[in-house]
Structure formats: structure tokens, C-alpha cells
Amino acid sequence: MLRAVNPERNVNRSWVCRIERDLFGACVVSVTFGRAGTHGRTIRRMVSDDAAADRFLASALVRRRGSTKRCGAAYRVIEALGFDELLTWLGA
């Protein structure tokens, strides 16, 4: 879970990513984002394998790194279960 907060600009954003398997064994990446404390919006993308899921997540995290310029607040890691290696690679 990532969170971006800047009270002066009224920014309070949340971003959560999950990599899961569906009932048929396909790899699904779910990203939920929006204002913290709300249901937010969830998008799901089916990917071919775990490596494709890691690439999708890495590209999404790189975009989150640019949030200071876009929305005025940097995302901070609140919770990371199972993504330690990827976060180290990204320098988060």
C-alpha cells in the first residue's frame, strides 16, 4: 500500500496493488487507487505469467515515483507484503 499526503494541496491518495490467481489459474493484477478512506477505483489486468505481473507492477511503481510533480505529494510505502525485492530494485 502506498499513500501520498499533502494537506496544503488537499492531497490524500491511496494506491494498492495485488497480484492474484483467478479460479482458472490465470495471473491477475488488481490496482485500487483514489482518495484515502474511500472505495476508490479498481482496475484488473490479466497477464500471462508472474514475470509479466512483476513488469506491470514495476512500471506502475515507477509512475508513482513521479507523483510529486503531478499531484504535489510523494507516495510513501505503508505496507509491502511479498514485494521487498521489487521495492529494493526500485529504490523505494
Buried (B, 14 or more C-beta within 10 A) or exposed (E): BBBBBBEEEEBBBBBBBBBEEEEEEEBBBEBBBBEBEEEBEEEEEEBEEEEBBBEBBBEBBEEBEEBEEEBEBBBEEEEEEEBEEBBEEBEB
